[in-house]
Amino acid sequence: MTRRRYARGRLGSTSCGSPLLALIDESRDVRAVNALAYDLAAELERRSGTARWAISLDADRRVVTVEICSDAEIPAAIALLAQVGRDFGVLE
């Protein structure tokens, strides 16, 4: 069974350097893409464990950001965003 792809993802960073995953709508199904953004944010929260960062979601822009506490957390945050994005089929 193939999973319908509602959006594709793009890794980036905020002006302050916090890693983010932006969703680009490929389906014109706004509700499905918004639901996907919330699901991604929830999964990132679950997988963050004891990390000292916060997951924030801008649903209007469909951007999930890992708000980091120090620059040392950037590699781990990027790796987590990339893994979850791949698991959800929005990143290759």
PEZI-V123039 format. One record per pair of residues at least 12 apart in sequence whose ideal C-beta (glycine too) atoms are under 7 Angstrom apart, sorted by the first residue. I is the first residue (numbers start at 0). J is the second residue. Records with the same first field share a line. If there is no record, write none. Layout:
I->J / J
This chain:
2->88
4->25 / 88
5->25 / 26 / 28 / 31 / 32 / 35
6->22 / 23 / 24 / 25 / 32 / 35 / 89
7->23 / 25 / 89
8->20 / 21 / 22 / 84 / 89 / 90
9->21 / 23
10->77 / 80 / 81
13->64
16->70 / 73
17->64 / 65 / 66 / 67
18->65 / 73 / 76 / 77 / 80
19->62 / 63 / 64
20->39 / 63 / 80 / 84
21->61 / 62
22->35 / 36 / 61 / 89
32->61
33->58 / 61
36->56 / 58 / 61 / 63
37->56
39->63 / 83 / 87
40->54 / 56 / 63
42->83
43->63 / 65 / 79 / 83
46->79 / 83
51->68
52->65 / 66 / 67 / 68 / 72 / 76
53->66
65->80
